[in-house]
Each structure stands twice: as structure tokens, then as C-alpha cells.
Amino acid sequence: MRKHSKVILAAEEQLVFGRSLAEMVDAGDNLRIAVPDCLLLELLDEKIARTRREKPPVIISPWAA
């Protein structure tokens, strides 16, 4: 468990303070690899889902100035 502490800490940080969807998803993916069956992952996934519902994705056009 000690070798996964940085991954767990990053996921906890995103759960509490996360505003960037990309950073939350990255933390969730890393946690899913390190500790696949944990409550923290479920909570982070729920926050990611809420954030996706609240903020529609920004589509950046390659032709945008």
C-alpha cells in the first residue's frame, strides 16, 4: 500500500479540490491501475460524472484563431 501512496494522495486531492476534468480523469485512471477496488475510486468517478454533467466539453476547432 505504501508504494501506491502518491497515487492515492493525488486521487484524494482531486476528489477534494479538483476543478480540471482532465486532471481528475488522470488521477482516476492511475488509481484504477494501482488500487482497482477501492471506495476512493468510486467517489472520484462520481465526481467526474457530476463534473461532466455540469460542464459541457469545450470543443476546440483546429481552425480556431
N, CA, C and O atoms as CSV, one atom per row, in Angstrom:
chain,resi,resn,atom,element,x,y,z
A,1,MET,N,N,0.826,-1.193,0.000
A,1,MET,CA,C,0.000,0.000,0.000
A,1,MET,C,C,0.870,1.256,0.000
A,1,MET,O,O,0.468,2.293,-0.528
A,2,ARG,N,N,2.049,1.163,0.586
A,2,ARG,CA,C,2.922,2.322,0.689
A,2,ARG,C,C,3.410,2.786,-0.673
A,2,ARG,O,O,3.594,3.984,-0.886
A,3,LYS,N,N,3.625,1.849,-1.608
A,3,LYS,CA,C,4.120,2.251,-2.914
A,3,LYS,C,C,3.048,2.947,-3.751
A,3,LYS,O,O,3.357,3.594,-4.751
A,4,HIS,N,N,1.793,2.811,-3.341
A,4,HIS,CA,C,0.702,3.477,-4.042
A,4,HIS,C,C,0.284,4.776,-3.374
A,4,HIS,O,O,-0.710,5.381,-3.776
A,5,SER,N,N,1.012,5.211,-2.376
A,5,SER,CA,C,0.581,6.364,-1.597
A,5,SER,C,C,0.516,7.649,-2.427
A,5,SER,O,O,-0.366,8.476,-2.196
A,6,LYS,N,N,1.422,7.837,-3.382
A,6,LYS,CA,C,1.375,9.044,-4.217
A,6,LYS,C,C,0.137,9.042,-5.104
A,6,LYS,O,O,-0.478,10.087,-5.319
A,7,VAL,N,N,-0.225,7.885,-5.613
A,7,VAL,CA,C,-1.413,7.768,-6.456
A,7,VAL,C,C,-2.671,8.039,-5.632
A,7,VAL,O,O,-3.573,8.750,-6.075
A,8,ILE,N,N,-2.720,7.472,-4.440
A,8,ILE,CA,C,-3.873,7.673,-3.559
A,8,ILE,C,C,-3.970,9.131,-3.132
A,8,ILE,O,O,-5.060,9.701,-3.106
A,9,LEU,N,N,-2.845,9.731,-2.801
A,9,LEU,CA,C,-2.838,11.141,-2.399
A,9,LEU,C,C,-3.307,12.049,-3.538
A,9,LEU,O,O,-4.061,12.994,-3.306
A,10,ALA,N,N,-2.870,11.770,-4.756
A,10,ALA,CA,C,-3.301,12.568,-5.909
A,10,ALA,C,C,-4.800,12.417,-6.140
A,10,ALA,O,O,-5.477,13.390,-6.469
A,11,ALA,N,N,-5.319,11.209,-5.970
A,11,ALA,CA,C,-6.761,10.989,-6.146
A,11,ALA,C,C,-7.557,11.703,-5.055
A,11,ALA,O,O,-8.601,12.294,-5.333
A,12,GLU,N,N,-7.071,11.652,-3.822
A,12,GLU,CA,C,-7.746,12.365,-2.735
A,12,GLU,C,C,-7.752,13.870,-2.995
A,12,GLU,O,O,-8.755,14.545,-2.766
A,13,GLU,N,N,-6.634,14.379,-3.470
A,13,GLU,CA,C,-6.535,15.811,-3.771
A,13,GLU,C,C,-7.547,16.203,-4.848
A,13,GLU,O,O,-8.203,17.238,-4.733
A,14,GLN,N,N,-7.676,15.392,-5.880
A,14,GLN,CA,C,-8.632,15.697,-6.944
A,14,GLN,C,C,-10.073,15.569,-6.461
A,14,GLN,O,O,-10.949,16.312,-6.902
A,15,LEU,N,N,-10.315,14.625,-5.556
A,15,LEU,CA,C,-11.653,14.468,-5.010
A,15,LEU,C,C,-12.075,15.698,-4.223
A,15,LEU,O,O,-13.221,16.136,-4.312
A,16,VAL,N,N,-11.159,16.246,-3.462
A,16,VAL,CA,C,-11.488,17.385,-2.602
A,16,VAL,C,C,-11.383,18.710,-3.343
A,16,VAL,O,O,-12.288,19.539,-3.251
A,17,PHE,N,N,-10.298,18.922,-4.073
A,17,PHE,CA,C,-10.020,20.229,-4.651
A,17,PHE,C,C,-10.106,20.281,-6.173
A,17,PHE,O,O,-9.983,21.359,-6.755
A,18,GLY,N,N,-10.314,19.150,-6.822
A,18,GLY,CA,C,-10.240,19.080,-8.281
A,18,GLY,C,C,-11.255,19.953,-9.000
A,18,GLY,O,O,-12.442,19.950,-8.673
A,19,ARG,N,N,-10.770,20.701,-9.987
A,19,ARG,CA,C,-11.619,21.528,-10.838
A,19,ARG,C,C,-11.440,21.161,-12.308
A,19,ARG,O,O,-12.340,21.368,-13.122
A,20,SER,N,N,-10.282,20.621,-12.637
A,20,SER,CA,C,-9.973,20.267,-14.016
A,20,SER,C,C,-10.414,18.826,-14.285
A,20,SER,O,O,-9.979,17.895,-13.606
A,21,LEU,N,N,-11.273,18.659,-15.271
A,21,LEU,CA,C,-11.766,17.332,-15.605
A,21,LEU,C,C,-10.622,16.419,-16.048
A,21,LEU,O,O,-10.593,15.240,-15.694
A,22,ALA,N,N,-9.689,16.958,-16.815
A,22,ALA,CA,C,-8.574,16.150,-17.308
A,22,ALA,C,C,-7.713,15.632,-16.144
A,22,ALA,O,O,-7.295,14.475,-16.152
A,23,GLU,N,N,-7.454,16.477,-15.158
A,23,GLU,CA,C,-6.648,16.050,-14.015
A,23,GLU,C,C,-7.393,15.020,-13.169
A,23,GLU,O,O,-6.784,14.080,-12.659
A,24,MET,N,N,-8.708,15.195,-13.019
A,24,MET,CA,C,-9.493,14.217,-12.267
A,24,MET,C,C,-9.493,12.866,-12.967
A,24,MET,O,O,-9.358,11.827,-12.321
A,25,VAL,N,N,-9.644,12.878,-14.290
A,25,VAL,CA,C,-9.647,11.625,-15.053
A,25,VAL,C,C,-8.283,10.946,-14.969
A,25,VAL,O,O,-8.210,9.728,-14.808
A,26,ASP,N,N,-7.213,11.713,-15.074
A,26,ASP,CA,C,-5.868,11.139,-14.958
A,26,ASP,C,C,-5.659,10.492,-13.585
A,26,ASP,O,O,-5.128,9.386,-13.489
A,27,ALA,N,N,-6.075,11.183,-12.540
A,27,ALA,CA,C,-5.933,10.636,-11.189
A,27,ALA,C,C,-6.778,9.371,-11.035
A,27,ALA,O,O,-6.346,8.406,-10.403
A,28,GLY,N,N,-7.973,9.377,-11.610
A,28,GLY,CA,C,-8.827,8.193,-11.552
A,28,GLY,C,C,-8.233,7.016,-12.310
A,28,GLY,O,O,-8.284,5.880,-11.838
A,29,ASP,N,N,-7.670,7.284,-13.478
A,29,ASP,CA,C,-7.041,6.215,-14.263
A,29,ASP,C,C,-5.847,5.620,-13.524
A,29,ASP,O,O,-5.680,4.400,-13.489
A,30,ASN,N,N,-5.025,6.471,-12.940
A,30,ASN,CA,C,-3.866,5.985,-12.176
A,30,ASN,C,C,-4.309,5.159,-10.968
A,30,ASN,O,O,-3.704,4.134,-10.654
A,31,LEU,N,N,-5.357,5.608,-10.302
A,31,LEU,CA,C,-5.869,4.873,-9.149
A,31,LEU,C,C,-6.471,3.543,-9.584
A,31,LEU,O,O,-6.321,2.537,-8.891
A,32,ARG,N,N,-7.139,3.534,-10.711
A,32,ARG,CA,C,-7.747,2.308,-11.233
A,32,ARG,C,C,-6.676,1.244,-11.505
A,32,ARG,O,O,-6.920,0.052,-11.321
A,33,ILE,N,N,-5.505,1.678,-11.939
A,33,ILE,CA,C,-4.398,0.749,-12.197
A,33,ILE,C,C,-3.785,0.271,-10.876
A,33,ILE,O,O,-3.502,-0.916,-10.716
A,34,ALA,N,N,-3.583,1.188,-9.939
A,34,ALA,CA,C,-2.887,0.860,-8.697
A,34,ALA,C,C,-3.770,0.100,-7.711
A,34,ALA,O,O,-3.362,-0.936,-7.184
A,35,VAL,N,N,-4.969,0.605,-7.460
A,35,VAL,CA,C,-5.873,0.008,-6.466
A,35,VAL,C,C,-7.276,-0.043,-7.076
A,35,VAL,O,O,-8.093,0.844,-6.829
A,36,PRO,N,N,-7.556,-1.080,-7.875
A,36,PRO,CA,C,-8.793,-1.083,-8.657
A,36,PRO,C,C,-10.097,-1.151,-7.847
A,36,PRO,O,O,-11.110,-0.603,-8.281
A,37,ASP,N,N,-10.090,-1.794,-6.713
A,37,ASP,CA,C,-11.333,-1.944,-5.947
A,37,ASP,C,C,-11.253,-1.157,-4.650
A,37,ASP,O,O,-11.005,-1.716,-3.582
A,38,CYS,N,N,-11.470,0.165,-4.761
A,38,CYS,CA,C,-11.443,0.969,-3.541
A,38,CYS,C,C,-12.566,2.002,-3.589
A,38,CYS,O,O,-13.021,2.405,-4.659
A,39,LEU,N,N,-12.983,2.404,-2.437
A,39,LEU,CA,C,-14.059,3.377,-2.309
A,39,LEU,C,C,-13.655,4.728,-2.884
A,39,LEU,O,O,-14.489,5.428,-3.458
A,40,LEU,N,N,-12.404,5.097,-2.740
A,40,LEU,CA,C,-11.920,6.371,-3.263
A,40,LEU,C,C,-12.138,6.464,-4.775
A,40,LEU,O,O,-12.496,7.525,-5.287
A,41,LEU,N,N,-11.927,5.372,-5.476
A,41,LEU,CA,C,-12.126,5.348,-6.921
A,41,LEU,C,C,-13.598,5.559,-7.262
A,41,LEU,O,O,-13.916,6.294,-8.197
A,42,GLU,N,N,-14.486,4.931,-6.526
A,42,GLU,CA,C,-15.923,5.120,-6.752
A,42,GLU,C,C,-16.322,6.575,-6.526
A,42,GLU,O,O,-17.078,7.143,-7.314
A,43,LEU,N,N,-15.821,7.173,-5.465
A,43,LEU,CA,C,-16.147,8.568,-5.163
A,43,LEU,C,C,-15.603,9.509,-6.238
A,43,LEU,O,O,-16.284,10.449,-6.647
A,44,LEU,N,N,-14.386,9.254,-6.689
A,44,LEU,CA,C,-13.791,10.090,-7.720
A,44,LEU,C,C,-14.553,9.938,-9.037
A,44,LEU,O,O,-14.772,10.924,-9.740
A,45,ASP,N,N,-14.956,8.721,-9.374
A,45,ASP,CA,C,-15.752,8.504,-10.586
A,45,ASP,C,C,-17.088,9.256,-10.528
A,45,ASP,O,O,-17.547,9.794,-11.536
A,46,GLU,N,N,-17.698,9.289,-9.357
A,46,GLU,CA,C,-18.951,10.036,-9.197
A,46,GLU,C,C,-18.723,11.533,-9.380
A,46,GLU,O,O,-19.544,12.212,-9.996
A,47,LYS,N,N,-17.621,12.049,-8.854
A,47,LYS,CA,C,-17.312,13.471,-9.023
A,47,LYS,C,C,-17.035,13.782,-10.488
A,47,LYS,O,O,-17.444,14.832,-10.983
A,48,ILE,N,N,-16.352,12.892,-11.182
A,48,ILE,CA,C,-16.076,13.085,-12.605
A,48,ILE,C,C,-17.389,13.124,-13.388
A,48,ILE,O,O,-17.568,13.971,-14.263
A,49,ALA,N,N,-18.297,12.214,-13.074
A,49,ALA,CA,C,-19.595,12.184,-13.752
A,49,ALA,C,C,-20.383,13.471,-13.490
A,49,ALA,O,O,-20.996,14.019,-14.406
A,50,ARG,N,N,-20.369,13.951,-12.249
A,50,ARG,CA,C,-21.067,15.207,-11.928
A,50,ARG,C,C,-20.461,16.372,-12.689
A,50,ARG,O,O,-21.182,17.224,-13.209
A,51,THR,N,N,-19.146,16.410,-12.755
A,51,THR,CA,C,-18.459,17.499,-13.449
A,51,THR,C,C,-18.778,17.470,-14.933
A,51,THR,O,O,-18.968,18.520,-15.547
A,52,ARG,N,N,-18.838,16.292,-15.510
A,52,ARG,CA,C,-19.185,16.184,-16.935
A,52,ARG,C,C,-20.598,16.669,-17.204
A,52,ARG,O,O,-20.857,17.291,-18.234
A,53,ARG,N,N,-21.519,16.387,-16.282
A,53,ARG,CA,C,-22.901,16.861,-16.464
A,53,ARG,C,C,-22.998,18.374,-16.326
A,53,ARG,O,O,-23.769,19.018,-17.037
A,54,GLU,N,N,-22.215,18.944,-15.409
A,54,GLU,CA,C,-22.271,20.379,-15.150
A,54,GLU,C,C,-21.583,21.196,-16.232
A,54,GLU,O,O,-22.076,22.259,-16.610
A,55,LYS,N,N,-20.462,20.722,-16.729
A,55,LYS,CA,C,-19.681,21.479,-17.704
A,55,LYS,C,C,-19.652,20.729,-19.026
A,55,LYS,O,O,-19.039,19.666,-19.120
A,56,PRO,N,N,-20.302,21.264,-20.039
A,56,PRO,CA,C,-20.203,20.599,-21.339
A,56,PRO,C,C,-18.772,20.696,-21.861
A,56,PRO,O,O,-18.072,21.669,-21.582
A,57,PRO,N,N,-18.339,19.694,-22.612
A,57,PRO,CA,C,-16.957,19.722,-23.100
A,57,PRO,C,C,-16.718,20.876,-24.063
A,57,PRO,O,O,-17.589,21.233,-24.857
A,58,VAL,N,N,-15.547,21.438,-23.981
A,58,VAL,CA,C,-15.159,22.521,-24.869
A,58,VAL,C,C,-14.502,21.886,-26.085
A,58,VAL,O,O,-13.481,21.208,-25.973
A,59,ILE,N,N,-15.095,22.111,-27.234
A,59,ILE,CA,C,-14.552,21.550,-28.460
A,59,ILE,C,C,-13.725,22.631,-29.131
A,59,ILE,O,O,-14.235,23.688,-29.502
A,60,ILE,N,N,-12.454,22.349,-29.277
A,60,ILE,CA,C,-11.550,23.316,-29.881
A,60,ILE,C,C,-11.350,22.932,-31.343
A,60,ILE,O,O,-10.905,21.831,-31.666
A,61,SER,N,N,-11.683,23.846,-32.187
A,61,SER,CA,C,-11.544,23.619,-33.617
A,61,SER,C,C,-10.098,23.830,-34.047
A,61,SER,O,O,-9.441,24.743,-33.548
A,62,PRO,N,N,-9.591,23.016,-34.951
A,62,PRO,CA,C,-8.228,23.245,-35.436
A,62,PRO,C,C,-8.133,24.531,-36.253
A,62,PRO,O,O,-7.034,25.026,-36.503
A,63,TRP,N,N,-9.271,25.071,-36.667
A,63,TRP,CA,C,-9.282,26.306,-37.461
A,63,TRP,C,C,-9.566,27.531,-36.608
A,63,TRP,O,O,-9.696,28.637,-37.132
A,64,ALA,N,N,-9.662,27.343,-35.296
A,64,ALA,CA,C,-9.942,28.481,-34.424
A,64,ALA,C,C,-8.723,29.410,-34.362
A,64,ALA,O,O,-7.575,28.969,-34.409
A,65,ALA,N,N,-9.007,30.674,-34.257
A,65,ALA,CA,C,-7.924,31.660,-34.219
A,65,ALA,C,C,-7.394,31.825,-32.823
A,65,ALA,O,O,-6.477,32.615,-32.600
